């Protein structure tokens, strides 16, 4: 009986209930290398034009020209991609290093995603930010 109880307890601990949300550590991290390692995509993008926004969740949607891909899960984003940003985080014409994900784990890896979101609270960097080198090294190691 003790073995069965221990087994059930281990299953409960290792497999959280559907009501218990677990998020990866990198989402709340302040360490750029950790965020890059946990992100599905690391790209350089130029913000082109607004494609809308959502006042309910304080976001802005922009079409962005992907100019470089440093890390990609599956098919890399190319050309114009729609990216959802926190309101006020970017400006049209600005170029940024972005750490992205696609919010649906079911998206097939052989198709480009229809849109992308920030992978963490710290996913937007100026290309000349001193931490960008660290981000790109981490992306390269994890690619």
Buried (B, 14 or more C-beta within 10 A) or exposed (E): EEEEEEEEEEEEEEEEEEEEEEEEEBBEBEBBBBBBBBBBBBBBBBBBEEBEBEEEEEBBBBBBBBEEBBBBBBEBBEEBBBBBBBEEBBEEEBBBBBBBBBEEEEBEEEEBBEBBBBBBEBBBBEEEBEBBEBBBBBBEEBE
